[in-house]
Structure formats: structure tokens, C-alpha cells
Amino acid sequence: MSKETFMIESLTRDVVALLMEERGLSMREAMDAFCSSRTFDALSKPETGLFFQSPAYILDEFKNSTESEEWIDTFISFKKSQKLLNATWEGKEEKVAELLEWFHDTAENKTYNSEAALSYAVQMAYYAGQKYYTTIQELDSGKGYVDLVYLPSPKYPDKPALLIELKYDKTLETAIDQIRSRNYPQKLEHYKDNLLLISIHYEKDANSTDTAYKHHSCSIERA
């Protein structure tokens, strides 16, 4: 390893540690944020001489290049998406509902008026899952269609398959009953004992001043 490469790797570790401390990020989040930046790209090129600077200086350069409101909003959304994915895996129904509400609160109203629009919003919310899953919309069960299915990548066979049914103006029980009556779990027999049945319910026509407005309920069962 050359001296320059060693210095670049050391600085990267130091900057990531500072990001974790300042912004409350996990190591993976901080690494993803920094290593996808223009600052890291410049640091990685020895001819720029940036590796002679201190970690604090490089962090300031990174912050100056990424402090736009658009970037911050995107990064916050991605972090929320990661939390949503973890809450789903852990079966934390209230947390999943809470995070989905956050995504709807930041979405335009047009993403709230139908199951098709809700499907789009949920896919946006589960954006972090692209690393682990292949997404299938409207999977044919033979007796109907399941709204969303997330099948784990061969690289992550330990992750559960996710079967998501979206309903408005219906109870959670109705959604779960529909999942079972249409043989959705049998369609995914390969994932037996590692399949999560997820139903998401909301009230479509709730007034914006109503406490039920954009309020979600969630049920998660293992099949």
C-alpha cells in the first residue's frame, strides 16, 4: 500500500467517525453519505493533494458541498426508509405505521387518494430495501393479486420475504383475511417460515382536520 493510499484510507475513517458523531449516523450511513460525495471523489485522487489536509477540513468541504436542502431531505428520507425496513423485520407494527405516516406527510396529496397511489408511496418508503429485495407489483396468486411482494436477493437469503396488502376504508382483519383466502402464502411456499404478511390500512376520505387524516394502521404476521 502506498503512503498516499494509507493516508486517504485513514482520513476517510476519521471523517466517517466525525459524521457519525455530528449527525447521529450509523457507520454504514456515514460511509454511504461520504463515499458517494464529490469530496470523497477528490480525496481519492492523490493529484488533488487533499489527503494532506486534516479530517476537520475535509469534513467542512463535505458539508459545504452537501448542505443544500434538497440533499438533506433526500438523506433524511433514506435514513427513515432504513428504519422502516428494520421495524418491519422486527415486527414493530406501530413503528411501521408511524414511519409510513411520515412519508405520507412529506408526500403530495395526490399520493393519498387510491390504493395505486398508496402503493407508489409505500414503494418510495421502502426504498432502502432495494439493496436486499426484488420488488414485484400485483403478483398473481391464482385467486387475485397481491399488491406488493419483496423477494430477498440470493445475497441475503436470511431476510424474510415481504407480502404487503394495502387497503383503505377497510379493517386490518379484512386485509389479512384476503391474504389468506387468496392463497398468497402458498404462492410463496419457498419462503415458508421466513415470510411476513403485512397489511396496511388507512382512511381514504378523512378530512385534513380529522385525527384520522393520513393515519395508518399496520398488522404483521409471520407465515
LODREN-818557 format. One record per residue (C-alpha): residue number from 1; x, z, y; residue in one letter. Coordinates in nm, 3 decimals, m for minus. Example, Ala and Ser with C-alpha at 12.3 -4.5 7.8 and 13.67 -1.06 7.14 Angstrom:
+-----+---------+---------+---------+------+
! pos !      c1 !      c3 !      c2 ! code !
+-----+---------+---------+---------+------+
!   1 !   1.230 !   0.780 !  m0.450 !    A !
!   2 !   1.367 !   0.714 !  m0.106 !    S !
+-----+---------+---------+---------+------+
This chain:
+-----+---------+---------+---------+------+
! pos !      c1 !      c3 !      c2 ! code !
+-----+---------+---------+---------+------+
!   1 !   0.000 !   0.000 !   0.000 !    M !
!   2 !   0.139 !  m0.095 !   0.342 !    S !
!   3 !   0.176 !   0.156 !   0.621 !    K !
!   4 !  m0.091 !  m0.024 !   0.823 !    E !
!   5 !  m0.341 !  m0.018 !   0.535 !    T !
!   6 !  m0.279 !   0.352 !   0.478 !    F !
!   7 !  m0.336 !   0.428 !   0.847 !    M !
!   8 !  m0.656 !   0.219 !   0.856 !    I !
!   9 !  m0.798 !   0.396 !   0.549 !    E !
!  10 !  m0.706 !   0.738 !   0.689 !    S !
!  11 !  m0.867 !   0.660 !   1.023 !    L !
!  12 !  m1.179 !   0.533 !   0.851 !    T !
!  13 !  m1.215 !   0.861 !   0.660 !    R !
!  14 !  m1.167 !   1.060 !   0.981 !    D !
!  15 !  m1.420 !   0.854 !   1.178 !    V !
!  16 !  m1.675 !   0.883 !   0.895 !    V !
!  17 !  m1.626 !   1.261 !   0.892 !    A !
!  18 !  m1.687 !   1.274 !   1.268 !    L !
!  19 !  m2.002 !   1.063 !   1.232 !    L !
!  20 !  m2.133 !   1.293 !   0.961 !    M !
!  21 !  m2.076 !   1.596 !   1.184 !    E !
!  22 !  m2.212 !   1.447 !   1.508 !    E !
!  23 !  m2.519 !   1.266 !   1.373 !    R !
!  24 !  m2.602 !   1.471 !   1.065 !    G !
!  25 !  m2.550 !   1.179 !   0.829 !    L !
!  26 !  m2.459 !   1.185 !   0.464 !    S !
!  27 !  m2.124 !   1.036 !   0.367 !    M !
!  28 !  m2.291 !   0.720 !   0.236 !    R !
!  29 !  m2.498 !   0.680 !   0.555 !    E !
!  30 !  m2.192 !   0.729 !   0.776 !    A !
!  31 !  m1.986 !   0.487 !   0.568 !    M !
!  32 !  m2.262 !   0.225 !   0.575 !    D !
!  33 !  m2.301 !   0.260 !   0.951 !    A !
!  34 !  m1.931 !   0.247 !   1.039 !    F !
!  35 !  m1.816 !  m0.010 !   0.784 !    C !
!  36 !  m2.083 !  m0.258 !   0.894 !    S !
!  37 !  m1.980 !  m0.234 !   1.260 !    S !
!  38 !  m1.773 !  m0.459 !   1.483 !    R !
!  39 !  m1.540 !  m0.163 !   1.545 !    T !
!  40 !  m1.451 !  m0.136 !   1.177 !    F !
!  41 !  m1.400 !  m0.512 !   1.163 !    D !
!  42 !  m1.149 !  m0.484 !   1.448 !    A !
!  43 !  m0.983 !  m0.177 !   1.293 !    L !
!  44 !  m0.936 !  m0.367 !   0.967 !    S !
!  45 !  m0.728 !  m0.634 !   1.141 !    K !
!  46 !  m0.372 !  m0.499 !   1.191 !    P !
!  47 !  m0.307 !  m0.750 !   1.466 !    E !
!  48 !  m0.553 !  m0.567 !   1.695 !    T !
!  49 !  m0.336 !  m0.256 !   1.689 !    G !
!  50 !  m0.648 !  m0.039 !   1.683 !    L !
!  51 !  m0.509 !   0.165 !   1.395 !    F !
!  52 !  m0.261 !   0.321 !   1.642 !    F !
!  53 !  m0.550 !   0.493 !   1.823 !    Q !
!  54 !  m0.695 !   0.836 !   1.749 !    S !
!  55 !  m1.013 !   0.890 !   1.543 !    P !
!  56 !  m1.190 !   1.015 !   1.858 !    A !
!  57 !  m1.101 !   0.696 !   2.045 !    Y !
!  58 !  m1.224 !   0.476 !   1.761 !    I !
!  59 !  m1.545 !   0.679 !   1.736 !    L !
!  60 !  m1.604 !   0.624 !   2.108 !    D !
!  61 !  m1.552 !   0.250 !   2.059 !    E !
!  62 !  m1.801 !   0.255 !   1.773 !    F !
!  63 !  m2.058 !   0.449 !   1.978 !    K !
!  64 !  m2.017 !   0.216 !   2.276 !    N !
!  65 !  m2.080 !  m0.087 !   2.056 !    S !
!  66 !  m2.383 !   0.060 !   1.876 !    T !
!  67 !  m2.563 !   0.274 !   2.131 !    E !
!  68 !  m2.831 !   0.017 !   2.202 !    S !
!  69 !  m3.181 !   0.150 !   2.148 !    E !
!  70 !  m3.256 !  m0.130 !   1.901 !    E !
!  71 !  m2.963 !  m0.033 !   1.676 !    W !
!  72 !  m3.051 !   0.336 !   1.688 !    I !
!  73 !  m3.415 !   0.267 !   1.597 !    D !
!  74 !  m3.309 !   0.048 !   1.306 !    T !
!  75 !  m3.066 !   0.306 !   1.174 !    F !
!  76 !  m3.321 !   0.589 !   1.204 !    I !
!  77 !  m3.573 !   0.378 !   1.013 !    S !
!  78 !  m3.322 !   0.313 !   0.736 !    F !
!  79 !  m3.242 !   0.683 !   0.711 !    K !
!  80 !  m3.615 !   0.762 !   0.690 !    K !
!  81 !  m3.651 !   0.496 !   0.420 !    S !
!  82 !  m3.380 !   0.665 !   0.214 !    Q !
!  83 !  m3.560 !   0.998 !   0.250 !    K !
!  84 !  m3.886 !   0.834 !   0.141 !    L !
!  85 !  m3.720 !   0.693 !  m0.170 !    L !
!  86 !  m3.571 !   1.030 !  m0.263 !    N !
!  87 !  m3.904 !   1.207 !  m0.205 !    A !
!  88 !  m4.074 !   0.952 !  m0.432 !    T !
!  89 !  m3.823 !   1.005 !  m0.711 !    W !
!  90 !  m3.866 !   1.382 !  m0.679 !    E !
!  91 !  m4.248 !   1.358 !  m0.687 !    G !
!  92 !  m4.291 !   1.517 !  m0.344 !    K !
!  93 !  m4.635 !   1.380 !  m0.264 !    E !
!  94 !  m4.682 !   1.544 !   0.076 !    E !
!  95 !  m4.338 !   1.433 !   0.195 !    K !
!  96 !  m4.405 !   1.075 !   0.084 !    V !
!  97 !  m4.735 !   1.075 !   0.273 !    A !
!  98 !  m4.567 !   1.225 !   0.580 !    E !
!  99 !  m4.293 !   0.963 !   0.586 !    L !
! 100 !  m4.538 !   0.677 !   0.534 !    L !
! 101 !  m4.734 !   0.808 !   0.830 !    E !
! 102 !  m4.415 !   0.800 !   1.036 !    W !
! 103 !  m4.363 !   0.434 !   0.950 !    F !
! 104 !  m4.722 !   0.352 !   1.044 !    H !
! 105 !  m4.688 !   0.543 !   1.368 !    D !
! 106 !  m4.395 !   0.321 !   1.462 !    T !
! 107 !  m4.567 !   0.002 !   1.346 !    A !
! 108 !  m4.804 !  m0.218 !   1.541 !    E !
! 109 !  m5.175 !  m0.154 !   1.485 !    N !
! 110 !  m5.211 !  m0.490 !   1.311 !    K !
! 111 !  m5.021 !  m0.343 !   1.015 !    T !
! 112 !  m5.302 !  m0.096 !   0.954 !    Y !
! 113 !  m5.619 !  m0.297 !   0.912 !    N !
! 114 !  m5.614 !  m0.412 !   0.547 !    S !
! 115 !  m5.456 !  m0.346 !   0.212 !    E !
! 116 !  m5.244 !  m0.660 !   0.254 !    A !
! 117 !  m5.114 !  m0.532 !   0.586 !    A !
! 118 !  m5.056 !  m0.186 !   0.439 !    L !
! 119 !  m4.860 !  m0.349 !   0.156 !    S !
! 120 !  m4.629 !  m0.503 !   0.415 !    Y !
! 121 !  m4.585 !  m0.167 !   0.589 !    A !
! 122 !  m4.509 !   0.011 !   0.261 !    V !
! 123 !  m4.251 !  m0.253 !   0.167 !    Q !
! 124 !  m4.090 !  m0.200 !   0.505 !    M !
! 125 !  m4.091 !   0.176 !   0.444 !    A !
! 126 !  m3.921 !   0.132 !   0.105 !    Y !
! 127 !  m3.655 !  m0.097 !   0.250 !    Y !
! 128 !  m3.374 !   0.127 !   0.118 !    A !
! 129 !  m3.499 !   0.057 !  m0.233 !    G !
! 130 !  m3.362 !  m0.298 !  m0.221 !    Q !
! 131 !  m3.032 !  m0.159 !  m0.346 !    K !
! 132 !  m3.195 !  m0.023 !  m0.663 !    Y !
! 133 !  m3.502 !  m0.238 !  m0.725 !    Y !
! 134 !  m3.656 !  m0.581 !  m0.756 !    T !
! 135 !  m3.994 !  m0.588 !  m0.582 !    T !
! 136 !  m4.295 !  m0.763 !  m0.738 !    I !
! 137 !  m4.620 !  m0.807 !  m0.548 !    Q !
! 138 !  m4.958 !  m0.845 !  m0.717 !    E !
! 139 !  m4.835 !  m0.806 !  m1.076 !    L !
! 140 !  m5.093 !  m0.940 !  m1.323 !    D !
! 141 !  m5.193 !  m0.673 !  m1.577 !    S !
! 142 !  m5.443 !  m0.892 !  m1.760 !    G !
! 143 !  m5.733 !  m0.696 !  m1.611 !    K !
! 144 !  m5.639 !  m0.715 !  m1.247 !    G !
! 145 !  m5.340 !  m0.692 !  m1.019 !    Y !
! 146 !  m5.120 !  m0.401 !  m0.922 !    V !
! 147 !  m5.031 !  m0.403 !  m0.554 !    D !
! 148 !  m4.658 !  m0.333 !  m0.573 !    L !
! 149 !  m4.411 !  m0.281 !  m0.855 !    V !
! 150 !  m4.047 !  m0.182 !  m0.812 !    Y !
! 151 !  m3.839 !  m0.258 !  m1.121 !    L !
! 152 !  m3.495 !  m0.095 !  m1.138 !    P !
! 153 !  m3.187 !  m0.314 !  m1.130 !    S !
! 154 !  m2.979 !  m0.325 !  m1.450 !    P !
! 155 !  m2.712 !  m0.148 !  m1.246 !    K !
! 156 !  m2.945 !   0.154 !  m1.206 !    Y !
! 157 !  m3.129 !   0.196 !  m1.539 !    P !
! 158 !  m3.173 !   0.568 !  m1.469 !    D !
! 159 !  m3.404 !   0.500 !  m1.175 !    K !
! 160 !  m3.778 !   0.512 !  m1.254 !    P !
! 161 !  m3.992 !   0.202 !  m1.220 !    A !
! 162 !  m4.247 !   0.245 !  m0.941 !    L !
! 163 !  m4.605 !   0.123 !  m0.967 !    L !
! 164 !  m4.784 !   0.154 !  m0.633 !    I !
! 165 !  m5.159 !   0.112 !  m0.580 !    E !
! 166 !  m5.287 !   0.100 !  m0.221 !    L !
! 167 !  m5.640 !   0.199 !  m0.128 !    K !
! 168 !  m5.832 !   0.252 !   0.192 !    Y !
! 169 !  m6.162 !   0.435 !   0.221 !    D !
! 170 !  m6.132 !   0.538 !  m0.146 !    K !
! 171 !  m6.011 !   0.856 !  m0.311 !    T !
! 172 !  m5.674 !   0.905 !  m0.474 !    L !
! 173 !  m5.855 !   0.960 !  m0.802 !    E !
! 174 !  m6.009 !   0.613 !  m0.774 !    T !
! 175 !  m5.667 !   0.456 !  m0.736 !    A !
! 176 !  m5.518 !   0.645 !  m1.032 !    I !
! 177 !  m5.823 !   0.564 !  m1.247 !    D !
! 178 !  m5.787 !   0.197 !  m1.155 !    Q !
! 179 !  m5.421 !   0.200 !  m1.255 !    I !
! 180 !  m5.504 !   0.339 !  m1.598 !    R !
! 181 !  m5.817 !   0.131 !  m1.659 !    S !
! 182 !  m5.634 !  m0.194 !  m1.590 !    R !
! 183 !  m5.359 !  m0.115 !  m1.839 !    N !
! 184 !  m5.088 !  m0.116 !  m1.579 !    Y !
! 185 !  m4.866 !   0.132 !  m1.767 !    P !
! 186 !  m4.892 !  m0.076 !  m2.089 !    Q !
! 187 !  m4.776 !  m0.381 !  m1.894 !    K !
! 188 !  m4.460 !  m0.183 !  m1.820 !    L !
! 189 !  m4.418 !  m0.037 !  m2.167 !    E !
! 190 !  m4.044 !  m0.097 !  m2.146 !    H !
! 191 !  m4.027 !   0.177 !  m1.881 !    Y !
! 192 !  m4.225 !   0.436 !  m2.076 !    K !
! 193 !  m4.128 !   0.792 !  m1.977 !    D !
! 194 !  m3.947 !   0.651 !  m1.673 !    N !
! 195 !  m4.240 !   0.509 !  m1.477 !    L !
! 196 !  m4.402 !   0.663 !  m1.169 !    L !
! 197 !  m4.767 !   0.584 !  m1.093 !    L !
! 198 !  m4.812 !   0.615 !  m0.718 !    I !
! 199 !  m5.142 !   0.589 !  m0.534 !    S !
! 200 !  m5.154 !   0.581 !  m0.155 !    I !
! 201 !  m5.480 !   0.632 !   0.030 !    H !
! 202 !  m5.576 !   0.608 !   0.396 !    Y !
! 203 !  m5.891 !   0.577 !   0.605 !    E !
! 204 !  m5.905 !   0.227 !   0.743 !    K !
! 205 !  m6.160 !   0.277 !   1.020 !    D !
! 206 !  m6.058 !   0.619 !   1.154 !    A !
! 207 !  m6.064 !   0.631 !   1.533 !    N !
! 208 !  m5.731 !   0.677 !   1.710 !    S !
! 209 !  m5.853 !   1.012 !   1.842 !    T !
! 210 !  m5.955 !   1.131 !   1.494 !    D !
! 211 !  m5.726 !   1.364 !   1.298 !    T !
! 212 !  m5.765 !   1.124 !   1.004 !    A !
! 213 !  m5.615 !   0.837 !   1.206 !    Y !
! 214 !  m5.321 !   0.692 !   1.012 !    K !
! 215 !  m5.336 !   0.993 !   0.784 !    H !
! 216 !  m5.215 !   0.919 !   0.433 !    H !
! 217 !  m5.258 !   1.094 !   0.103 !    S !
! 218 !  m5.037 !   1.035 !  m0.197 !    C !
! 219 !  m5.050 !   1.107 !  m0.567 !    S !
! 220 !  m4.752 !   1.063 !  m0.800 !    I !
! 221 !  m4.776 !   1.084 !  m1.179 !    E !
! 222 !  m4.519 !   1.012 !  m1.446 !    R !
! 223 !  m4.631 !   0.780 !  m1.726 !    A !
+-----+---------+---------+---------+------+
